[in-house]
Amino acid sequence: MRAAVAALVLVLVSLLPLAALAQGDPQVSAAQIVENNRAQIEKPSRQTIGPVISALAASGDPQAVDILTAWANRGLGLRKSDGAFVLMTETADGYALRLLDGTDAGTAARADITELRPNSGVRGVIANALVQFQLTDPDRARRASALTTIARDPAPELLEPLRASLEAETDPALRAQKDRLNRLLTLRFDPDPAARIAAIDSFSGDLGLDLRAALNPLLATTRRAAPQGTALEGNIARELDPGSDLTETEAYDLLVAANLAPARLTPAELKAALVANIVDGAVAGIPLAELNTQAARNRAYTALEVAGLVPIAATDEEVTQSVAAHRFFETYAEADASVTAAASSVLSGIEIKLGTMQMADLTLDALSLASIYFLAAIGLAITFGVMRVINMAHGEFIMMGAYTGYVVQLFIPNYTLSLVVALPLAFLVTFAAGVAMERLVIRHLYKRPLETLLATFGISIALQQLAKNIFGTQARPLTSPAWLDGALTFNDIVSISYIRVAIFVLALLFLMFFLWLMKRTRLGLEVRAVTQNPSMAASMGINPDRINMLTFGLGSGIAGIAGIAIGLFAKVTSELGNDYIVQSFMTVVVGGVGNIWGTLAGALMIGTLQKGIEWFNPSNTLAAQTYMILFIILFIQFRPRGIIALKGRAAGD
């Protein structure tokens, strides 16, 4: 008896340092805490070192900060001569030493000191403990770093230091960040439910990811089971109906996990048990000849259970009976129902607003894609929609424009200036290429669409190969100016890159330019005249060959400018045009051949349709394009002249 009492006393004495740590006794100095826990500090682990670091942080000793900082930065060591803990500062010959109470301890060679090197997990625990001191540090960068640490790894013990530092904060940005973090920590860790609810309500309508990360754990649920007729315990989220909310297998697995039912009897276990208990041609008194049904075999196993010959297990009938005899429900991880109600209300509002913002973001994406398709198709709207020439090399004019921008940037390193030079130069290069193509090939094939298609397809392949021979097969960079970097951000959900905004503006400019050209200039009047009736236009003194040449060159030149815009965000390769030729033709055909407003409508329709399909299946953009093409085919069956059909005599050509 005396030996047992003595052993108990020794255990209690050994636990006294840990008791002092748990209480954070201000009478215990930081140096004494370190000495009392020498073994844990010399060989620390993340799982066991927490109380020691917490005691140092709560000791109130000014030296605690120096000790923790030195320890985290591998500046804490042991002097080999006497085993004393020292704070080390590197010098040319070794270390300058201080004792843990701040007393100067001279210098020592590196060989005389054992460095304590905590692992990354222990350094993380130390960093969290130092946060409360860094919150009031005079250095703004340290205070900002402390807030980043809290946001990354919030903990209950950081709430009070954060609140204490809030009033003394002089920097407006940091004060706002501290206030937000204070409310986020309050809604999770404050012991007062009223304070938590007030903090939750203060975020109503907020879409921040940090808020959703803080609220979602409060509404996390756990599935549980209870016998029928008993009161459900905990903060109930909802009651589950076996068969609709969960399967019978899932329900019974819950019962087994909660020790409310035995494990399910498998067919193999049933067979093995029956075979092992055959006595005189019968099992549990049932002749083998009668064990030809599942029900009979189940009765035999039940009889063996009663006799204690086999372990208790549930047959299929017993599983169904057990599930019917229990209730199944989900409980919130948060015990207070008023807190979960407030969190659920705020999250519901967030989900509604989030859905609206996602729809707005999807709309912006659709408009952005539509502007790209419109910019790529506006040149084709002239050559195909107006001239009725099926130009399969249109994509290569887009590629030529992109490569023109790349070449310009080789000679003009200023990206803004190079862009200013490249835009008109790309127009001139592709305009000249279009005129040459029209003069050499296209003018001999008017009114022969099949031959035009084959000829321009061959030119397309030739231009691609020529680009590969000149620039190689690797993608070439077309770098945007610095003022086009980044994105126009409205909130955490809705944003659009400045490059897409610039393309949208460029598409609008070309729309206005095309309308002005066709409606307000002599060239536009002559183009419309030649399009409707070339013979009558020629009798009025208009040269149809010249108009066709200029019109084809204009469409090709616009394609070159589109190549510059597309090349700013896409890879510039010889196959660049292949990615847009199909969409360009679909845009013109769906919108209405020969009508620029139809081209705009077609671009909007195709862009919106593609983004909508991608939203339903975001992991497979190729499938989205396939579905879009199928939809377009069906659309053309019902509206062959497009969204905005051309009216007048030209409509029948």
C-alpha positions as CSV (number, residue, x, y, z in Angstrom):
1,M,0.0,0.0,0.0
2,R,2.8,2.4,0.9
3,A,4.5,1.6,-2.4
4,A,1.4,2.5,-4.3
5,V,1.0,5.8,-2.4
6,A,4.6,6.6,-3.1
7,A,4.2,5.9,-6.8
8,L,1.1,8.1,-6.9
9,V,3.0,11.0,-5.3
10,L,5.8,10.7,-7.8
11,V,3.4,10.8,-10.7
12,L,1.7,13.9,-9.3
13,V,5.1,15.6,-8.8
14,S,6.1,14.8,-12.3
15,L,2.8,16.4,-13.6
16,L,3.3,19.7,-11.8
17,P,5.3,21.4,-14.6
18,L,2.5,20.4,-17.1
19,A,-0.1,21.8,-14.7
20,A,1.7,25.1,-14.6
21,L,1.9,25.1,-18.4
22,A,-1.8,24.5,-18.7
23,Q,-2.6,27.4,-16.4
24,G,0.0,29.7,-18.0
25,D,1.2,30.7,-14.5
26,P,2.7,34.2,-14.8
27,Q,5.0,33.5,-11.9
28,V,7.0,31.0,-14.0
29,S,9.6,32.7,-16.1
30,A,10.2,31.7,-19.7
31,A,13.7,30.4,-18.9
32,Q,12.2,28.2,-16.1
33,I,9.5,26.8,-18.5
34,V,12.2,25.9,-21.0
35,E,14.3,24.3,-18.3
36,N,11.4,22.3,-16.9
37,N,10.6,20.9,-20.3
38,R,14.2,20.3,-21.5
39,A,13.5,16.8,-22.9
40,Q,10.6,18.0,-25.1
41,I,12.5,21.0,-26.4
42,E,15.6,19.0,-27.2
43,K,13.5,16.5,-29.2
44,P,10.3,18.2,-30.1
45,S,7.3,17.0,-32.1
46,R,4.3,18.8,-33.3
47,Q,1.9,16.5,-31.3
48,T,3.6,17.1,-27.9
49,I,5.2,20.5,-28.0
50,G,2.0,22.5,-28.1
51,P,1.6,23.0,-24.3
52,V,5.2,24.1,-23.9
53,I,4.9,26.7,-26.6
54,S,1.5,27.9,-25.3
55,A,3.0,28.3,-21.8
56,L,5.9,30.4,-23.1
57,A,3.5,32.6,-25.0
58,A,1.2,33.0,-22.0
59,S,4.0,33.5,-19.4
60,G,4.1,37.3,-19.7
61,D,7.9,37.2,-19.7
62,P,9.3,39.6,-22.3
63,Q,12.1,37.1,-23.0
64,A,9.5,34.6,-24.2
65,V,9.3,36.4,-27.6
66,D,13.1,36.3,-28.0
67,I,13.2,32.6,-27.1
68,L,10.4,31.6,-29.5
69,T,11.8,33.7,-32.3
70,A,15.3,32.3,-31.8
71,W,13.9,28.7,-31.6
72,A,11.9,29.1,-34.8
73,N,15.0,30.6,-36.6
74,R,17.3,27.9,-35.3
75,G,19.0,30.3,-33.0
76,L,18.4,28.3,-29.8
77,G,21.1,25.9,-28.7
78,L,22.8,24.0,-25.9
79,R,26.2,24.8,-24.6
80,K,28.1,21.5,-24.4
81,S,30.2,22.5,-21.4
82,D,27.3,22.8,-19.0
83,G,24.2,21.9,-21.0
84,A,22.7,25.4,-20.6
85,F,20.2,26.8,-23.1
86,V,21.6,29.8,-25.0
87,L,20.4,32.2,-27.7
88,M,22.9,32.3,-30.6
89,T,23.8,35.0,-33.0
90,E,26.3,34.0,-35.8
91,T,29.6,35.8,-35.9
92,A,32.7,35.3,-38.1
93,D,34.3,32.9,-35.5
94,G,31.3,31.2,-34.1
95,Y,28.4,32.4,-32.0
96,A,27.7,35.4,-29.7
97,L,25.7,33.9,-26.8
98,R,23.0,35.1,-24.4
99,L,21.3,33.2,-21.7
100,L,17.5,32.8,-21.7
101,D,17.1,35.7,-19.2
102,G,18.9,38.0,-21.6
103,T,22.3,38.0,-19.8
104,D,25.4,38.1,-22.1
105,A,27.2,34.8,-22.1
106,G,30.2,35.7,-24.3
107,T,31.1,33.8,-27.4
108,A,31.7,30.2,-28.3
109,A,33.0,28.2,-31.3
110,R,30.6,26.3,-33.4
111,A,31.9,23.0,-32.2
112,D,31.0,24.0,-28.6
113,I,27.3,24.5,-29.3
114,T,24.6,22.0,-30.1
115,E,22.1,23.6,-32.4
116,L,18.4,22.8,-31.8
117,R,16.7,22.5,-35.2
118,P,12.9,22.1,-35.0
119,N,11.1,20.6,-37.9
120,S,8.7,22.5,-40.1
121,G,5.7,21.3,-38.0
122,V,7.2,22.6,-34.8
123,R,8.1,25.9,-36.5
124,G,4.5,26.2,-37.6
125,V,3.3,25.9,-34.0
126,I,5.9,28.5,-32.9
127,A,4.8,30.8,-35.7
128,N,1.2,30.7,-34.5
129,A,2.3,31.4,-30.9
130,L,4.3,34.4,-32.1
131,V,1.3,35.9,-34.0
132,Q,-0.2,37.5,-30.8
133,F,3.0,39.4,-30.3
134,Q,3.4,40.4,-33.9
135,L,-0.1,41.9,-34.0
136,T,1.1,44.9,-32.0
137,D,4.6,45.1,-33.5
138,P,5.7,48.6,-34.6
139,D,6.7,47.2,-38.0
140,R,3.7,47.2,-40.4
141,A,5.1,44.3,-42.4
142,R,5.2,42.1,-39.3
143,R,1.6,43.0,-38.4
144,A,0.5,42.2,-42.0
145,S,2.4,38.9,-41.8
146,A,0.6,38.0,-38.5
147,L,-2.8,38.7,-40.1
148,T,-1.8,36.4,-43.0
149,T,-0.9,33.7,-40.6
150,I,-4.2,34.0,-38.7
151,A,-6.2,33.9,-42.0
152,R,-4.3,30.8,-43.1
153,D,-4.6,28.9,-39.8
154,P,-7.2,30.4,-37.5
155,A,-7.3,29.2,-33.9
156,P,-9.4,30.0,-30.8
157,E,-6.5,31.3,-28.8
158,L,-5.8,34.0,-31.3
159,L,-9.2,35.7,-30.9
160,E,-8.4,37.7,-27.7
161,P,-5.0,39.0,-28.9
162,L,-6.5,40.0,-32.2
163,R,-9.3,41.9,-30.4
164,A,-6.8,43.6,-28.0
165,S,-4.7,44.8,-31.0
166,L,-7.7,46.2,-32.9
167,E,-8.1,49.6,-31.2
168,A,-4.4,50.4,-31.3
169,E,-4.1,49.7,-35.0
170,T,-3.3,53.0,-36.9
171,D,-3.1,51.7,-40.5
172,P,-6.6,51.9,-42.1
173,A,-6.1,48.9,-44.3
174,L,-4.7,46.7,-41.6
175,R,-7.5,47.8,-39.2
176,A,-10.1,46.8,-41.8
177,Q,-8.4,43.4,-42.2
178,K,-8.2,43.0,-38.4
179,D,-11.9,43.8,-38.1
180,R,-12.8,41.2,-40.7
181,L,-10.6,38.6,-39.1
182,N,-12.0,39.4,-35.7
183,R,-15.6,38.8,-37.0
184,L,-14.5,35.6,-38.8
185,L,-12.9,34.2,-35.6
186,T,-15.8,35.4,-33.5
187,L,-18.4,33.5,-35.5
188,R,-16.3,30.3,-35.1
189,F,-14.8,30.4,-31.7
190,D,-16.5,33.0,-29.4
191,P,-18.2,31.2,-26.4
192,D,-21.2,33.6,-26.5
193,P,-23.8,32.5,-29.1
194,A,-25.2,36.0,-29.3
195,A,-21.8,37.4,-30.3
196,R,-21.4,34.6,-32.9
197,I,-24.8,35.3,-34.4
198,A,-24.1,39.1,-34.6
199,A,-20.8,38.3,-36.3
200,I,-22.5,36.0,-38.8
201,D,-25.3,38.6,-39.6
202,S,-22.6,41.3,-40.2
203,F,-21.5,39.4,-43.3
204,S,-24.9,39.3,-44.9
205,G,-24.4,39.5,-48.7
206,D,-20.6,39.1,-48.5
207,L,-19.2,36.8,-51.2
208,G,-15.7,36.4,-49.7
209,L,-14.2,32.9,-49.9
210,D,-12.9,33.3,-46.4
211,L,-16.4,33.8,-45.1
212,R,-17.7,30.7,-46.9
213,A,-14.7,28.7,-45.5
214,A,-15.6,29.9,-42.0
215,L,-19.4,29.2,-42.3
216,N,-19.3,25.8,-44.0
217,P,-17.7,23.9,-41.0
218,L,-20.6,25.2,-38.9
219,L,-23.1,23.5,-41.2
220,A,-21.1,20.3,-41.7
221,T,-23.3,17.3,-40.9
222,T,-22.9,13.8,-39.6
223,R,-25.3,10.9,-40.2
224,R,-26.6,9.1,-37.2
225,A,-29.2,6.5,-36.2
226,A,-31.4,6.0,-33.2
227,P,-34.1,3.4,-32.3
228,Q,-37.7,4.2,-33.2
229,G,-39.5,6.0,-30.4
230,T,-36.4,7.6,-28.8
231,A,-35.8,11.3,-28.8
232,L,-33.2,12.5,-31.3
233,E,-30.1,14.0,-29.7
234,G,-28.0,16.9,-31.0
235,N,-28.6,19.9,-33.3
236,I,-30.7,18.1,-35.9
237,A,-30.2,19.2,-39.5
238,R,-32.8,16.9,-41.0
239,E,-34.3,13.4,-40.7
240,L,-33.5,10.9,-43.4
241,D,-35.8,8.6,-45.2
242,P,-34.3,5.2,-46.1
243,G,-34.9,4.5,-49.7
244,S,-34.9,8.1,-50.8
245,D,-32.3,10.0,-48.8
246,L,-30.1,6.9,-48.3
247,T,-30.1,3.3,-49.5
248,E,-30.9,0.4,-47.2
249,T,-27.2,-0.6,-47.4
250,E,-26.1,2.8,-46.3
251,A,-28.7,2.9,-43.5
252,Y,-27.6,-0.5,-42.2
253,D,-23.9,0.4,-42.3
254,L,-24.8,3.3,-40.0
255,L,-26.4,0.9,-37.6
256,V,-23.4,-1.4,-37.6
257,A,-21.0,1.5,-37.1
258,A,-23.1,2.7,-34.1
259,N,-23.2,-0.8,-32.7
260,L,-26.9,-0.9,-33.0
261,A,-26.9,-4.0,-35.2
262,P,-24.7,-6.9,-36.0
263,A,-22.7,-7.1,-39.2
264,R,-24.4,-8.3,-42.4
265,L,-24.2,-12.0,-43.2
266,T,-22.6,-12.6,-46.5
267,P,-23.6,-15.6,-48.8
268,A,-20.1,-17.1,-48.4
269,E,-20.2,-16.8,-44.6
270,L,-23.7,-18.4,-44.6
271,K,-22.6,-21.3,-46.7
272,A,-19.5,-21.9,-44.7
273,A,-21.4,-21.9,-41.4
274,L,-24.0,-24.3,-42.6
275,V,-21.4,-26.7,-44.0
276,A,-19.5,-26.6,-40.8
277,N,-22.6,-27.5,-38.7
278,I,-23.9,-30.5,-40.7
279,V,-24.9,-33.2,-38.2
280,D,-26.5,-36.5,-39.3
281,G,-27.6,-35.0,-42.6
282,A,-29.2,-31.9,-41.1
283,V,-28.3,-28.4,-39.9
284,A,-29.9,-27.3,-36.7
285,G,-32.4,-30.1,-37.1
286,I,-33.4,-29.1,-40.6
287,P,-32.7,-31.8,-43.2
288,L,-30.3,-30.9,-46.0
289,A,-33.0,-31.6,-48.6
290,E,-35.1,-28.8,-47.2
291,L,-32.3,-26.2,-47.4
292,N,-33.0,-25.5,-51.0
293,T,-34.4,-22.0,-50.5
294,Q,-32.8,-18.8,-49.1
295,A,-35.5,-18.6,-46.4
296,A,-34.7,-22.1,-45.2
297,R,-31.0,-21.4,-45.0
298,N,-31.7,-18.2,-43.1
299,R,-33.8,-20.1,-40.5
300,A,-31.1,-22.7,-40.1
301,Y,-28.5,-20.0,-39.4
302,T,-30.8,-18.3,-36.9
303,A,-31.2,-21.6,-35.1
304,L,-27.4,-21.9,-35.0
305,E,-27.2,-18.4,-33.6
306,V,-29.6,-19.3,-30.8
307,A,-27.5,-22.4,-30.0
308,G,-24.4,-20.3,-29.8
309,L,-22.7,-22.2,-32.6
310,V,-22.1,-19.3,-35.0
311,P,-21.5,-15.6,-34.5
312,I,-24.5,-13.3,-34.6
313,A,-25.0,-11.8,-38.1
314,A,-27.9,-10.3,-39.9
315,T,-29.7,-12.0,-42.8
316,D,-31.4,-9.9,-45.5
317,E,-34.7,-10.1,-43.7
318,E,-33.1,-9.0,-40.5
319,V,-31.4,-6.1,-42.2
320,T,-34.7,-4.9,-43.5
321,Q,-36.3,-5.3,-40.1
322,S,-33.5,-3.5,-38.3
323,V,-33.6,-0.5,-40.7
324,A,-37.4,-0.3,-40.2
325,A,-36.9,-0.3,-36.4
326,H,-34.6,2.8,-36.4
327,R,-34.6,6.5,-37.3
328,F,-31.9,8.1,-39.4
329,F,-30.9,11.7,-39.2
330,E,-28.1,14.3,-39.7
331,T,-26.8,16.5,-37.0
332,Y,-24.8,19.7,-37.4
333,A,-21.2,19.8,-36.1
334,E,-22.2,23.0,-34.4
335,A,-24.2,22.3,-31.2
336,D,-26.1,25.6,-31.0
337,A,-29.2,25.6,-33.2
338,S,-29.4,29.4,-33.3
339,V,-25.9,29.7,-34.7
340,T,-26.5,27.2,-37.4
341,A,-29.8,28.9,-38.3
342,A,-28.0,32.2,-38.7
343,A,-25.2,30.6,-40.7
344,S,-27.7,28.8,-42.9
345,S,-29.6,32.0,-43.6
346,V,-26.5,33.9,-44.5
347,L,-25.2,31.1,-46.7
348,S,-28.5,30.9,-48.5
349,G,-28.4,34.5,-49.3
350,I,-24.8,34.1,-50.4
351,E,-25.8,31.2,-52.7
352,I,-28.5,33.3,-54.4
353,K,-26.1,36.2,-54.9
354,L,-23.3,33.8,-55.9
355,G,-25.6,32.2,-58.6
356,T,-26.4,35.7,-59.9
357,M,-22.7,36.6,-60.0
358,Q,-21.8,33.4,-61.7
359,M,-24.5,34.1,-64.3
360,A,-23.1,37.6,-64.8
361,D,-19.6,36.1,-65.1
362,L,-20.8,33.5,-67.6
363,T,-22.5,36.3,-69.6
364,L,-19.2,38.3,-69.7
365,D,-17.4,35.2,-70.9
366,A,-20.0,34.7,-73.6
367,L,-19.8,38.3,-74.7
368,S,-16.0,38.0,-74.7
369,L,-16.1,34.9,-76.8
370,A,-18.7,36.4,-79.1
371,S,-16.5,39.5,-79.7
372,I,-13.6,37.2,-80.7
373,Y,-15.8,35.2,-83.1
374,F,-17.3,38.4,-84.5
375,L,-13.8,39.9,-85.0
376,A,-12.7,36.7,-86.7
377,A,-15.8,36.5,-88.9
378,I,-16.3,40.2,-89.9
379,G,-13.7,39.8,-92.7
380,L,-15.5,36.6,-93.8
381,A,-18.8,38.4,-93.7
382,I,-17.4,40.6,-96.5
383,T,-15.8,37.9,-98.7
384,F,-18.4,35.3,-98.1
385,G,-21.5,37.2,-97.0
386,V,-21.2,40.0,-99.6
387,M,-19.2,38.4,-102.5
388,R,-20.5,34.8,-102.1
389,V,-16.9,33.5,-102.2
390,I,-16.1,30.5,-100.0
391,N,-12.7,31.4,-98.8
392,M,-11.2,28.5,-96.9
393,A,-7.9,30.4,-96.5
394,H,-9.6,33.1,-94.3
395,G,-8.1,31.4,-91.2
396,E,-4.6,31.7,-92.7
397,F,-5.1,35.5,-93.1
398,I,-5.8,35.6,-89.4
399,M,-2.6,33.6,-88.9
400,M,-0.6,36.0,-91.1
401,G,-1.8,38.9,-89.1
402,A,-0.7,37.3,-85.8
403,Y,2.8,36.5,-87.3
404,T,3.0,40.1,-88.5
405,G,2.6,41.2,-84.9
406,Y,5.3,38.8,-83.8
407,V,7.8,40.0,-86.4
408,V,7.1,43.6,-85.4
409,Q,7.9,42.9,-81.8
410,L,11.2,41.4,-82.8
411,F,12.3,44.9,-84.0
412,I,10.3,47.1,-81.6
413,P,10.7,45.9,-78.0
414,N,8.2,48.4,-76.7
415,Y,5.0,46.4,-76.7
416,T,2.7,49.4,-76.8
417,L,4.5,50.9,-79.7
418,S,4.8,47.6,-81.5
419,L,1.1,47.1,-81.2
420,V,0.4,50.5,-82.7
421,V,2.7,49.7,-85.6
422,A,1.5,46.1,-86.0
423,L,-2.2,46.8,-86.4
424,P,-2.0,48.9,-89.6
425,L,0.9,46.8,-90.9
426,A,-1.1,43.5,-90.4
427,F,-4.0,45.1,-92.3
428,L,-1.6,46.1,-95.2
429,V,0.1,42.7,-95.4
430,T,-3.1,40.7,-95.4
431,F,-4.9,43.3,-97.7
432,A,-2.1,42.8,-100.2
433,A,-2.3,39.0,-99.8
434,G,-6.0,39.1,-100.3
435,V,-5.8,41.3,-103.4
436,A,-3.1,39.0,-104.9
437,M,-5.2,36.0,-104.2
438,E,-8.3,37.6,-105.8
439,R,-6.4,38.7,-108.9
440,L,-4.6,35.4,-109.4
441,V,-7.3,32.9,-108.4
442,I,-10.6,34.1,-107.2
443,R,-11.6,36.3,-110.1
444,H,-11.4,33.3,-112.5
445,L,-13.8,31.3,-110.3
446,Y,-16.8,33.6,-109.6
447,K,-20.1,31.9,-109.7
448,R,-18.3,28.5,-109.3
449,P,-18.4,27.9,-105.5
450,L,-17.1,24.3,-105.5
451,E,-14.0,25.2,-107.5
452,T,-13.5,28.3,-105.2
453,L,-13.7,26.1,-102.1
454,L,-11.2,23.6,-103.5
455,A,-8.8,26.3,-104.7
456,T,-8.8,28.3,-101.4
457,F,-8.5,25.1,-99.4
458,G,-5.3,24.3,-101.4
459,I,-4.0,27.9,-100.8
460,S,-4.8,27.4,-97.1
461,I,-2.6,24.3,-96.9
462,A,0.2,26.1,-98.8
463,L,0.1,29.1,-96.5
464,Q,0.3,26.9,-93.4
465,Q,3.3,25.1,-94.8
466,L,5.0,28.3,-95.8
467,A,4.5,29.6,-92.2
468,K,6.0,26.4,-90.8
469,N,9.0,26.8,-93.1
470,I,9.6,30.4,-92.1
471,F,8.7,30.4,-88.4
472,G,8.9,26.7,-87.4
473,T,6.4,24.5,-85.7
474,Q,6.8,26.0,-82.2
475,A,4.4,28.6,-80.9
476,R,5.7,32.1,-81.1
477,P,4.9,34.8,-78.4
478,L,2.8,37.8,-79.2
479,T,3.2,39.8,-75.9
480,S,0.5,42.3,-74.8
481,P,1.5,45.6,-73.3
482,A,1.7,45.9,-69.5
483,W,-1.5,48.0,-69.4
484,L,-3.4,45.0,-70.8
485,D,-2.1,42.7,-68.1
486,G,-4.5,41.6,-65.3
487,A,-8.3,41.7,-65.3
488,L,-11.2,44.0,-64.6
489,T,-12.4,42.5,-61.3
490,F,-15.8,43.4,-59.9
491,N,-15.7,40.9,-57.0
492,D,-14.4,37.4,-56.2
493,I,-16.6,35.9,-58.9
494,V,-17.0,38.4,-61.7
495,S,-13.9,39.4,-63.7
496,I,-12.7,39.7,-67.2
497,S,-9.2,40.1,-68.5
498,Y,-8.2,43.5,-70.0
499,I,-7.2,41.7,-73.2
500,R,-10.8,40.5,-73.6
501,V,-12.1,44.0,-72.9
502,A,-9.8,45.4,-75.6
503,I,-11.0,42.8,-78.1
504,F,-14.6,43.7,-77.2
505,V,-13.9,47.4,-77.9
506,L,-12.0,46.5,-81.1
507,A,-15.0,44.5,-82.3
508,L,-17.3,47.4,-81.7
509,L,-15.0,49.8,-83.5
510,F,-14.9,47.5,-86.5
511,L,-18.7,47.2,-86.5
512,M,-19.0,50.9,-86.6
513,F,-16.3,51.1,-89.3
514,F,-18.1,48.6,-91.4
515,L,-21.5,50.3,-91.1
516,W,-19.9,53.6,-91.9
517,L,-18.0,52.1,-94.9
518,M,-21.1,50.4,-96.4
519,K,-23.7,53.1,-95.6
520,R,-21.7,56.4,-95.8
521,T,-19.0,56.0,-98.5
522,R,-19.0,55.7,-102.2
523,L,-17.0,52.4,-102.0
524,G,-19.8,51.0,-99.8
525,L,-22.4,52.1,-102.3
526,E,-20.5,50.5,-105.2
527,V,-20.0,47.3,-103.2
528,R,-23.7,47.0,-102.5
529,A,-24.5,47.8,-106.2
530,V,-22.1,45.2,-107.5
531,T,-23.4,42.7,-105.0
532,Q,-27.1,43.1,-106.0
533,N,-26.6,43.4,-109.8
534,P,-23.1,43.5,-111.3
535,S,-24.4,44.1,-114.9
536,M,-26.5,47.1,-113.9
537,A,-23.6,48.4,-111.8
538,A,-21.2,48.2,-114.7
539,S,-23.7,50.0,-117.0
540,M,-23.7,52.9,-114.4
541,G,-19.9,53.3,-114.7
542,I,-18.8,51.0,-111.8
543,N,-15.9,48.6,-112.5
544,P,-17.1,45.3,-110.9
545,D,-13.6,43.8,-111.1
546,R,-12.0,46.7,-109.2
547,I,-14.8,46.6,-106.5
548,N,-14.4,42.8,-106.1
549,M,-10.7,43.2,-105.7
550,L,-11.0,45.9,-103.1
551,T,-13.8,44.1,-101.2
552,F,-11.8,40.9,-101.0
553,G,-8.7,42.8,-99.9
554,L,-10.7,44.7,-97.3
555,G,-12.1,41.4,-95.8
556,S,-8.6,39.9,-95.8
557,G,-7.1,43.0,-94.1
558,I,-9.7,42.9,-91.3
559,A,-8.8,39.3,-90.8
560,G,-5.2,40.3,-90.3
561,I,-6.2,42.8,-87.6
562,A,-8.3,40.1,-86.0
563,G,-5.1,37.9,-86.0
564,I,-3.3,40.5,-83.9
565,A,-6.1,40.6,-81.3
566,I,-6.4,36.8,-81.2
567,G,-2.7,36.3,-81.0
568,L,-2.5,38.4,-77.8
569,F,-4.1,35.5,-75.8
570,A,-3.8,32.5,-78.1
571,K,-0.7,30.6,-79.3
572,V,0.7,31.9,-82.5
573,T,1.3,28.9,-84.7
574,S,0.7,27.9,-88.3
575,E,-2.6,26.2,-87.3
576,L,-4.0,29.3,-85.5
577,G,-6.5,29.9,-88.3
578,N,-7.9,26.3,-88.0
579,D,-9.2,27.1,-84.6
580,Y,-11.5,29.9,-85.9
581,I,-12.4,29.1,-89.5
582,V,-15.3,26.8,-88.6
583,Q,-16.7,29.2,-86.0
584,S,-16.3,32.1,-88.5
585,F,-18.3,30.3,-91.2
586,M,-21.0,29.3,-88.6
587,T,-21.2,32.9,-87.4
588,V,-21.8,34.2,-90.9
589,V,-24.2,31.5,-92.0
590,V,-26.3,31.4,-88.7
591,G,-26.5,35.2,-88.5
592,G,-27.6,35.6,-92.1
593,V,-25.5,35.8,-95.2
594,G,-24.8,39.4,-96.4
595,N,-25.9,41.2,-93.3
596,I,-23.4,42.6,-90.8
597,W,-26.1,42.7,-88.0
598,G,-26.7,39.1,-88.7
599,T,-23.0,38.4,-88.3
600,L,-23.2,40.1,-84.9
601,A,-26.2,38.1,-83.9
602,G,-24.6,34.9,-85.0
603,A,-21.5,35.6,-83.0
604,L,-23.6,36.4,-79.9
605,M,-25.6,33.2,-80.4
606,I,-22.6,30.9,-80.9
607,G,-20.6,32.5,-78.1
608,T,-23.4,32.2,-75.7
609,L,-24.3,28.7,-76.8
610,Q,-20.7,27.4,-76.5
611,K,-20.2,29.0,-73.0
612,G,-23.6,27.6,-71.8
613,I,-22.7,24.1,-72.9
614,E,-19.2,24.4,-71.4
615,W,-20.9,25.4,-68.1
616,F,-22.8,22.2,-68.0
617,N,-19.7,20.2,-69.0
618,P,-16.6,22.3,-68.1
619,S,-14.1,19.4,-68.3
620,N,-14.7,18.7,-72.0
621,T,-14.6,21.8,-74.3
622,L,-14.4,19.5,-77.4
623,A,-17.7,18.0,-76.5
624,A,-19.1,21.5,-76.1
625,Q,-18.1,22.4,-79.6
626,T,-19.5,19.2,-81.0
627,Y,-22.9,19.8,-79.4
628,M,-22.8,23.4,-80.6
629,I,-22.3,22.2,-84.2
630,L,-25.1,19.8,-83.9
631,F,-27.4,22.5,-82.6
632,I,-26.4,24.8,-85.5
633,I,-27.2,22.1,-88.0
634,L,-30.7,21.7,-86.5
635,F,-31.1,25.5,-86.4
636,I,-30.3,25.9,-90.1
637,Q,-32.9,23.2,-90.9
638,F,-35.6,25.4,-89.5
639,R,-34.1,28.8,-90.5
640,P,-31.9,28.3,-93.5
641,R,-31.4,32.0,-94.2
642,G,-30.1,32.7,-90.7
643,I,-31.3,34.9,-87.8
644,I,-31.5,38.1,-89.9
645,A,-32.4,37.1,-93.5
646,L,-31.3,39.4,-96.3
647,K,-34.2,41.1,-98.0
648,G,-34.6,42.4,-101.5
649,R,-33.4,41.1,-104.9
650,A,-30.1,40.0,-103.5
651,A,-31.8,37.6,-101.2
652,G,-32.6,35.3,-104.1
653,D,-29.1,35.2,-105.5
